[in-house]
Amino acid sequence: MAEHRVISRRGFLRAAGRGAVGGLAAAGVGSCTGSDGASTGDVPLVTDRPIVTRWSSGIVQVEAPVRELPVAYVSMLHRQVFVDPEFRDRASWLLRAHISVSTWHWRIPLHGDPIGTPIAPGDEDREFEELSIREWDPSMSPHMDDIRIRRGRAVNRRIALDCSELSGVRTVAPGAQTSADSRPLEAWLSGGPYTVRVSDDSGTDTVREDFQILGTALRFGRRSCTEGGEAVQVVGWAVRPASSEG
């Protein structure tokens, strides 16, 4: 299975050192301006209350509630593609997939593959079993480079972590001697703004969003978000820039 692209801790710290607490340099699609030339401040927020959770060590996930489930979902971990039959042709086009007439497996290029490169039958990294979208579990945690296809138009939106609370933090307090001394530690994130392209949930057309690195942020142990910040990566759903698709 192909390895996932994750920025090193040294890279985090270099980025954090260059940026202010509220506007760290981004890696991936973060901190870019829209194609229409609008400034970052003119781009509407995805949500004014982003949901921020711990995704893995040193990485947090930012997301916003969506109005409806995707019409297709590609799981990199399980090598499965879940698809609504009504959108099967559209999904295969957006994924640049070749569907085998003998096995019905989808051969899907991975992020970083040159456009147009043939995929040989039996390529375990690039062959995906087709299942109905009804079998997809929405509670399943996304894996890096997972893909979802949603109804809507692609629009520019802004994500801002203005000392946003990190949900679900369950860390034992430093120096705790017994379980009675243990308590959940609270944490807050400051970073961005990141300008991303996402579906507008309009139901018009379809949009491919990839689960990817959006940028970096600082994690704080105090609500003031003023000192002792630790650099973390921020991941989430967004349309990949055209230059990085192949």
NUTOR-286965 format. One record per residue: residue in three letters; x, y, z of N, C-alpha, C in turn. Coordinates in pm, whole numbers, padded with zeros to 5 digits, always signed. Atoms other than C-alpha are relative to their C-alpha. Example, Ala and Ser with C-alpha at 12.3 -4.5 7.8 and 13.67 -1.06 7.14 Angstrom:
ALA+00089-00119+00000+01230-00450+00780+00090+00120+00000 SER-00082-00119-00006+01367-00106+00714-00077+00109+00073 
This chain:
MET+00084-00119+00000+00000+00000+00000+00088+00124+00000 ALA-00082-00120+00010+00128+00346-00087+00005+00073+00132 GLU-00015-00076-00123+00259+00561+00198-00071+00133-00015 HIS+00069-00127+00001+00076+00878+00296+00099+00113+00022 ARG-00090-00114-00010+00237+01217+00263-00034+00079+00125 VAL+00019-00075-00124+00276+01373+00609+00123+00084+00024 ILE-00112-00092-00021+00491+01675+00685+00072-00035+00129 SER-00079+00033-00118+00773+01616+00931-00018+00106+00109 ARG+00010-00095-00113+00776+01776+01275+00093+00118-00021 ARG-00092-00110+00028+01079+01979+01168-00065+00099-00096 GLY+00070-00087+00093+00871+02111+00880-00107+00082+00069 PHE+00099-00075-00079+00595+02205+01127+00063+00123+00064 LEU-00060-00106-00080+00829+02408+01338+00054+00112-00087 ARG-00044-00105+00091+00981+02589+01040-00117+00087-00042 ALA+00118-00075+00042+00631+02685+00926-00051+00087+00114 ALA+00050-00076-00114+00529+02792+01275+00088+00120+00029 GLY-00091-00110-00027+00839+03006+01314-00016+00115-00097 ARG+00017-00106+00099+00758+03198+00995-00131+00074+00016 GLY+00133-00059+00001+00395+03269+01077-00038+00056+00135 ALA+00058-00049-00124+00201+03463+01337-00094-00106+00052 VAL+00087+00099-00061-00019+03273+01577-00128-00018-00080 GLY+00127+00010+00071-00333+03351+01376+00016-00024-00147 GLY-00015+00016+00143-00183+03304+01031+00125-00074-00038 LEU-00118+00078+00031+00068+03026+00997+00009-00028-00148 ALA-00016+00041+00139+00216+02936+00661-00064-00135-00018 ALA+00075+00124+00021+00008+02656+00511+00077-00094-00090 ALA-00052+00101+00090+00104+02332+00344-00118-00064-00068 GLY+00112+00056+00073-00122+02192+00073-00085+00110-00056 VAL+00090-00096+00062-00430+02399-00011-00024+00121+00089 GLY+00030-00109-00091-00432+02635+00289+00063+00131-00041 SER-00052-00135+00019-00378+03010+00278+00019+00038-00147 CYS-00006-00042+00139-00441+03042-00093-00119+00090-00028 THR+00110-00087+00036-00661+03303-00258-00080-00062-00111 GLY+00088+00056+00101-00954+03226-00482+00041+00038-00140 SER-00035-00024+00139-00925+03210-00859-00063+00128-00053 ASP+00063-00122+00046-01152+03511-00886+00073+00124+00047 GLY-00082-00113-00042-00886+03730-00727-00046+00065+00128 ALA+00049-00059-00123-01085+03802-00411+00101-00019+00111 SER-00091+00013-00113-00885+03868-00097-00057-00100+00099 THR+00043+00100-00096-00898+03618+00186-00117+00048+00084 GLY+00106-00055-00084-01119+03847+00393-00134+00007-00069 ASP+00126-00006+00074-01381+03859+00116-00063-00137-00020 VAL+00051+00136+00021-01423+03480+00105-00086-00040+00120 PRO+00086+00039-00113-01718+03354+00314+00059-00116+00078 LEU-00043+00112-00084-01651+03119+00604-00078-00126-00035 VAL+00071+00127+00011-01733+02751+00565-00101-00010+00115 THR+00084-00004-00119-01874+02780+00917+00066+00091+00102 ASP-00059-00084-00104-01829+03021+01206+00032-00081+00126 ARG-00032+00088-00113-01801+02722+01443+00054-00132-00052 PRO-00057+00125+00052-01567+02465+01289+00014-00105+00109 ILE-00018+00112-00092-01556+02123+01452+00144-00048-00013 VAL-00142+00037+00002-01194+02048+01545+00020-00118+00093 THR-00023+00120-00080-01097+01700+01664+00142-00050-00023 ARG-00131+00062+00014-00776+01507+01721-00012-00115-00100 TRP+00005+00104+00102-00713+01292+01411+00106-00107+00027 SER-00107+00090-00043-00380+01137+01517+00102+00086+00072 SER-00101-00074-00074-00067+01238+01705+00055+00116-00082 GLY-00052-00117+00068+00026+01593+01606-00084+00046-00119 ILE+00085-00038+00113-00261+01619+01356-00143+00018+00049 VAL+00139-00024-00035-00609+01770+01400-00084+00009-00127 GLN+00093-00005+00113-00911+01746+01173-00098+00113+00021 VAL+00100-00107-00006-01132+02044+01093-00110-00034-00099 GLU+00111+00033+00087-01477+01994+00948-00120+00088+00034 ALA+00126-00071-00019-01819+02151+00908-00113-00096-00033 PRO+00113+00088+00032-02160+01982+00909-00040+00012-00146 VAL+00045+00000+00139-02286+01884+00562-00148-00034-00003 ARG+00145+00016+00007-02647+01882+00447-00042-00141-00039 GLU+00036+00134+00044-02644+01540+00283+00125-00085-00019 LEU-00112+00092+00015-02425+01233+00249+00054+00005-00142 PRO-00058+00002+00136-02187+01197-00048-00069-00103-00087 VAL+00056+00097+00095-02299+01016-00361+00103-00108-00032 ALA-00104+00101+00016-01967+00829-00370+00109+00026+00103 TYR-00108-00011-00098-01683+00759-00127+00104-00105-00030 VAL-00112+00091+00024-01340+00604-00184+00079-00015+00130 SER-00075+00029-00122-01180+00438+00120+00137-00055-00038 MET-00136+00046+00028-00802+00414+00084+00043-00112+00094 LEU-00039+00102-00097-00773+00200+00395-00056-00136-00039 HIS+00066+00127+00030-01021-00067+00286+00003-00034-00148 ARG-00004+00020+00145-00965-00031-00091-00140-00035-00052 GLN+00137+00015+00043-01338+00007-00151-00053+00133-00052 VAL+00068-00120+00049-01546+00254-00351-00149-00022+00017 PHE+00144+00006-00026-01901+00314-00232-00067+00102-00092 VAL+00055-00091+00101-02124+00466-00499-00151-00017-00012 ASP+00143-00002+00032-02485+00563-00563-00014-00034-00148 PRO+00011+00039+00141-02587+00387-00887-00039+00114-00093 GLU+00044-00113+00083-02749+00708-01012+00118+00088-00041 PHE-00115-00087+00027-02409+00882-01000+00124-00082-00038 ARG-00113+00089+00027-02191+00586-01105+00088+00053-00114 ASP-00078-00049+00114-02086+00729-01443+00073+00129+00036 ARG-00062-00127-00039-02020+01073-01299+00117-00024+00095 ALA-00106+00031-00096-01815+00926-01013+00122-00058-00070 SER-00114+00061+00069-01601+00716-01245+00077+00104-00080 TRP-00067-00107+00076-01528+01026-01455+00083+00090+00093 LEU-00072-00087-00094-01431+01243-01156+00120-00071+00062 LEU-00110+00078-00058-01209+00962-01022+00102-00044-00104 ARG-00084+00046+00111-01052+00899-01365+00019-00152+00008 ALA-00006+00144-00025-01137+00535-01301-00028-00081-00126 HIS+00033+00101+00101-01135+00237-01535-00066-00115+00075 ILE+00073+00106-00067-01393-00025-01438+00017-00129-00080 SER-00024+00129+00066-01298-00384-01519-00132-00068-00034 VAL+00123+00068+00041-01566-00568-01717-00004-00144+00052 SER-00004+00137-00049-01453-00900-01570-00015-00008+00152 THR+00005+00004-00147-01411-00820-01198-00089+00109+00060 TRP+00073-00118-00046-01607-00491-01173+00079+00082+00102 HIS-00085-00082-00085-01315-00355-00973+00030+00132-00070 TRP-00034-00133+00053-01243+00016-01015+00151+00018+00011 ARG-00142-00035-00002-00884+00105-01110+00009+00152+00004 ILE+00003-00144-00026-00838+00451-00962+00142+00052+00020 PRO-00133-00058-00023-00519+00662-00995+00008+00061+00140 LEU-00024-00060-00130-00371+00772-00663+00051+00142-00017 HIS-00055-00136+00003-00275+01128-00576+00149-00005-00031 GLY-00141-00002+00040+00057+01201-00744+00029-00083-00123 ASP-00022+00078+00122+00014+00953-01028-00011+00091-00123 PRO+00011-00079+00123+00083+01109-01372-00132-00028-00071 ILE+00127+00016+00071-00238+01171-01564+00019-00087-00123 GLY-00004+00085+00118-00304+00904-01824+00084-00125+00013 THR-00082+00120-00018-00071+00641-01679-00090-00122+00016 PRO+00086+00119-00010-00230+00296-01735+00021-00071+00134 ILE-00006+00079-00123-00310+00086-01428-00014-00147-00038 ALA+00000+00141+00037-00226-00281-01468-00100-00077+00085 PRO+00090+00085-00079-00483-00543-01361+00077-00063+00116 GLY-00063+00060-00118-00407-00672-01012+00081+00097+00083 ASP-00072-00101-00079-00251-00345-00886-00076+00020+00132 GLU+00072+00001-00127-00348-00383-00519-00020+00140+00059 ASP+00013-00135-00053-00289-00016-00438-00106+00081-00073 ARG+00087-00082+00084-00513+00109-00717-00129-00068-00043 GLU+00125+00069+00029-00789-00149-00745-00093+00005+00121 PHE+00098-00020-00108-01105-00089-00543-00125-00082-00028 GLU+00124+00077+00011-01403-00312-00478-00118+00096+00002 GLU+00118-00086+00005-01734-00150-00571-00110-00052+00093 LEU+00110+00032-00090-02009-00142-00307-00105+00111-00011 SER+00104-00103-00001-02337+00044-00272+00031+00105+00105 ILE-00021-00108-00097-02321+00381-00099-00078-00028+00128 ARG+00077+00034-00120-02579+00236+00141+00082-00081+00100 GLU-00086+00080-00088-02305+00012+00282+00111+00082+00065 TRP-00104-00086-00059-02078+00306+00366-00044+00047+00137 ASP+00027-00043-00138-02056+00394+00735+00046+00145+00017 PRO-00038-00141-00014-02065+00776+00777+00084+00028+00124 SER-00077-00023-00122-01909+00740+01123+00145-00046-00014 MET-00136+00049+00022-01594+00583+00975+00097+00117-00010 SER-00099-00108+00004-01290+00803+01036+00069+00003-00135 PRO-00066-00007+00131-01142+00930+00708+00149-00031+00009 HIS-00142+00033+00013-00798+00809+00598+00060+00104-00095 MET-00063-00096+00088-00545+01036+00430-00020-00041-00146 ASP+00025+00018+00144-00627+01075+00056-00131-00072-00032 ASP+00135+00045+00031-00979+00935+00094-00067+00104-00090 ILE+00069-00088+00095-01214+01083-00166-00150-00011+00023 ARG+00145+00003-00001-01578+01181-00147-00052+00090-00112 ILE+00064-00078+00106-01807+01309-00421-00135+00046+00051 ARG+00122-00059-00055-02083+01545-00316-00073+00077-00109 ARG+00077-00084+00091-02362+01718-00497+00025+00146+00034 GLY-00021-00142-00021-02311+02090-00546+00099+00057-00100 ARG-00099-00069+00082-02086+02345-00715+00124+00027+00085 ALA-00124-00031-00073-01722+02405-00620+00010+00151+00021 VAL-00011-00142-00035-01687+02738-00440+00114+00020+00097 ASN-00104-00033-00096-01416+02912-00241-00063+00032+00135 ARG+00044-00028-00135-01469+02912+00132+00123+00013+00090 ARG-00112-00028-00091-01252+03018+00427-00021-00073+00132 ILE+00000+00063-00131-01164+02822+00739+00093+00079+00091 ALA-00081-00076-00095-01042+03022+01037-00008-00066+00137 LEU-00007+00055-00135-00929+02874+01368+00040+00113+00094 ASP-00023-00115-00087-00965+03171+01600-00011-00046+00145 CYS-00002+00059-00134-00871+02999+01924-00120-00093+00017 SER+00111+00094+00001-01119+02721+01841+00028-00117+00094 GLU-00019+00107-00098-01174+02454+02104+00018-00134-00071 LEU-00023+00135+00051-01039+02106+02032-00093-00095+00073 SER+00100+00088-00061-01321+01858+02092+00059-00138+00030 GLY-00035+00139-00027-01279+01518+02250+00139-00023+00055 VAL-00134+00018-00056-00943+01580+02422-00010-00078+00130 ARG+00003+00083-00121-00883+01310+02682+00143-00038+00036 THR-00140+00021-00035-00526+01345+02810+00016+00009+00152 VAL-00022-00003-00144-00413+01266+03165+00085+00121+00035 ALA-00072-00120-00042-00293+01575+03346+00144-00034+00038 PRO-00139+00023-00037+00087+01602+03381+00015-00006+00152 GLY-00025+00009-00143+00205+01490+03726-00107-00074+00078 ALA+00106+00072-00072-00111+01294+03804+00057-00129+00059 GLN-00052+00117-00068-00030+01024+04060-00100-00115+00003 THR+00104+00103-00005-00361+00837+04071-00108+00034-00100 SER+00110-00025+00092-00668+00798+03858-00089+00113+00050 ALA+00081-00109-00055-00843+01039+04096+00055+00136-00040 ASP-00062-00127+00039-00591+01306+03993-00014+00026-00150 SER+00009-00015+00145-00651+01245+03623-00121+00085-00038 ARG+00110-00083+00048-00868+01488+03431+00023+00030-00148 PRO-00017-00038+00141-00935+01578+03068+00070+00135-00010 LEU-00066-00127+00024-00703+01850+02944-00069+00071-00115 GLU+00062-00078+00106-00862+02125+02736+00108+00054-00092 ALA-00095-00053+00097-00695+02258+02422-00073+00086-00101 TRP+00056-00092+00099-00752+02533+02167+00098+00015-00115 LEU-00079-00011+00123-00630+02587+01811-00011+00138-00061 SER-00001-00123+00078-00526+02903+01629+00079-00024-00128 GLY-00067+00019+00128-00438+02898+01261-00085+00050-00114 GLY+00070-00047+00119-00530+03005+00912+00002+00151-00011 PRO+00109+00072+00068-00727+03143+00752+00050-00082-00118 TYR-00028+00084+00115-00717+02865+00493-00115+00017-00099 THR+00103-00010+00103-00904+02923+00168-00002-00130-00078 VAL+00013+00130+00063-01035+02598+00024-00118+00003-00096 ARG+00115+00018+00089-01266+02489-00258-00077-00122+00047 VAL+00086+00106-00049-01558+02280-00138-00135+00008-00069 SER+00136-00002+00054-01910+02187-00244-00085+00100+00077 ASP+00089-00096-00065-02174+02451-00176-00131-00063+00043 ASP+00121+00073-00042-02438+02182-00105-00124+00041-00076 SER+00115-00052+00074-02660+02332-00375-00079-00109-00071 GLY+00066+00105+00075-02744+02000-00541+00020+00011-00149 THR-00030-00020+00142-02625+02138-00874+00137-00058-00031 ASP-00125+00062+00041-02354+01930-01045+00056-00088+00113 THR-00066+00082-00101-02105+01717-00844+00143+00048+00017 VAL-00133-00049-00036-01777+01797-00671+00079-00110+00068 ARG-00090+00095-00066-01483+01575-00578+00080+00075+00107 GLU-00080-00054-00109-01326+01652-00239+00093-00109+00052 ASP-00099+00094-00051-01008+01485-00111+00033+00034+00145 PHE-00041-00022-00138-00911+01438+00254+00151+00020-00001 GLN-00138-00039+00022-00577+01614+00273+00048+00101+00105 ILE-00059-00100-00088-00343+01848+00459-00044+00139-00047 LEU+00044-00136+00033-00487+02201+00470+00103+00104+00043 GLY-00099-00096-00047-00208+02372+00663+00050-00036+00138 THR-00050+00020-00135-00061+02415+01009-00068+00098+00095 ALA+00059-00086-00102-00186+02567+01333+00080-00017+00129 LEU-00062+00013-00132-00080+02616+01694-00104-00048+00100 ARG+00086+00054-00104-00230+02418+01979+00042+00059+00134 PHE-00027-00065-00129-00260+02589+02319-00076-00071+00111 GLY+00066+00058-00117-00348+02468+02666-00085+00099+00075 ARG+00081-00103-00065-00514+02796+02762-00089+00069-00103 ARG+00097-00061+00089-00818+02967+02614+00049+00131-00062 SER-00051-00126+00053-00621+03289+02561+00081-00018-00129 CYS-00078+00030+00121-00407+03120+02289+00112+00101-00023 THR-00103-00103+00013-00115+03352+02360+00142-00050+00024 GLU-00136+00043-00029+00181+03146+02479+00008-00152+00009 GLY-00023+00142-00011+00332+02801+02468-00069-00085-00104 GLY+00069+00074+00104+00173+02697+02139+00086-00111-00060 GLU-00067+00113+00063+00263+02361+01982-00051-00014-00143 ALA+00038+00010+00140+00267+02325+01603-00064-00135-00030 VAL+00069+00121+00043+00021+02071+01458-00042+00017-00145 GLN+00055-00004+00134-00100+01979+01112-00152+00005+00007 VAL+00145-00008+00012-00456+02054+01006-00040-00074-00127 VAL+00048+00075+00115-00636+01808+00777-00150+00019-00014 GLY+00142-00014+00023-00979+01822+00619-00034-00027-00146 TRP+00050+00027+00134-01188+01794+00302+00007+00124-00087 ALA-00006-00112+00094-01124+02015-00002+00030-00053-00139 VAL-00039+00030+00138-01089+02010-00379+00150+00021-00014 ARG-00144-00019+00019-00725+01956-00471+00025+00102-00111 PRO-00039-00089+00111-00561+02233-00676+00035-00083-00124 ALA-00022+00075+00123-00538+02127-01040+00147-00039-00017 SER-00143+00026+00017-00156+02147-01029+00049-00119+00081 SER-00046+00109-00087-00140+01877-00759-00076-00129-00025 GLU+00081+00118+00021-00384+01626-00904+00075-00110-00072 GLY-00069+00105+00075-00142+01446-01131+00147+00002+00025 
